[in-house]
C-alpha cells in the first residue's frame, strides 16, 4: 500500500493528495508538526512505498529539517520525497540531507 505523508502547519493537501486519499491502495496522512509526523513515520516504517511531502517552517518547535534528520538517524525507508517549503535555505538543507541518505525526489 502506498503511504503519503504531507507535513505543513498552514497549507492544506494538494488536489493530487486529496484525490489519493480516496483510493483503496493509498493512505494519506496530514501532519501539522514534528511530533505528529514522527508518530506516523514510526507507524509506517516497515512500508517500502512511503512518500513524504515536507515544509520546513512548522511554527514553534522542531522543523522540517529536524524531521529529515530523524528519518536519516533512524533509517526510515522512503520511496521518495518532495519539499514544498518557501524557505530556500531550509529547503536546500532538507534536500541535501535526504539525497545524501539516498532518497530521491518524486
C-alpha positions in Angstrom: 0.0 0.0 0.0 1.3 3.5 -0.8 1.6 5.9 2.0 1.8 9.7 1.5 2.7 11.9 4.5 2.0 15.6 3.9 3.6 17.9 6.5 2.7 21.6 6.8 1.3 23.8 9.6 -0.6 26.1 7.3 -1.2 24.6 3.8 -3.9 22.1 3.0 -3.5 18.9 1.0 -2.8 19.4 -2.7 -5.5 18.3 -5.1 -3.4 15.2 -6.0 -3.1 14.1 -2.4 -6.8 14.9 -1.8 -7.6 12.5 -4.7 -5.2 9.9 -3.5 -6.8 10.0 -0.1 -9.9 8.3 -1.6 -8.1 5.5 -3.4 -8.2 2.0 -1.9 -4.5 1.3 -2.3 -3.3 4.5 -0.6 -3.2 6.0 2.9 -2.7 9.8 3.1 -1.7 11.4 6.4 -1.8 15.2 7.0 0.6 16.2 9.8 1.0 19.8 11.1 4.1 19.4 13.3 7.2 17.4 14.0 5.6 15.2 16.7 2.6 14.1 14.5 5.0 13.3 11.7 7.3 11.2 13.8 4.4 9.2 15.2 3.3 8.4 11.6 6.8 7.7 10.4 7.3 5.2 13.2 4.0 3.6 12.5 4.7 3.0 8.8 8.5 2.4 9.0 8.2 -1.1 7.5 6.3 0.1 4.4 8.6 0.4 1.4 6.2 2.6 -0.5 6.1 5.6 1.8 6.4 9.1 0.3 6.8 12.4 2.3 6.0 15.9 1.2 7.6 18.4 3.6 7.5 22.1 4.6 10.5 23.5 6.6 8.8 26.0 8.9 6.3 24.3 11.2 5.7 27.0 13.7 7.4 26.9 17.1 9.4 23.8 17.9 11.2 21.4 15.6 11.0 22.0 11.9 11.1 20.0 8.6 14.9 19.7 8.7 14.6 18.0 12.1 12.2 15.5 10.5 14.8 14.8 7.8 17.4 14.3 10.4 15.1 11.9 12.2 14.5 9.9 9.0 18.2 9.5 8.4 19.2 8.8 12.1 16.5 6.2 12.4 17.0 4.7 8.9 13.3 5.2 8.0 13.0 3.8 4.4 11.2 6.2 2.0 10.3 5.7 -1.7 10.6 9.4 -2.3 10.2 12.9 -1.1 9.1 16.4 -2.1 9.9 19.7 -0.5 7.3 22.4 -0.9 8.9 25.0 1.5 9.2 28.6 0.6 12.3 28.8 2.9 15.2 28.4 0.4 17.9 27.7 2.9 15.8 25.3 4.9 14.6 23.5 1.7 18.1 23.1 0.5 19.3 21.6 3.8 16.4 19.2 3.7 17.1 18.1 0.1 20.8 17.7 0.8 20.2 15.6 3.9 17.7 13.2 2.2 19.7 13.0 -1.0 22.8 12.1 1.0 20.8 9.3 2.6 19.9 8.1 -0.9 16.3 9.1 -1.2 15.2 10.7 -4.5 12.5 13.3 -5.1 9.2 12.3 -6.7 
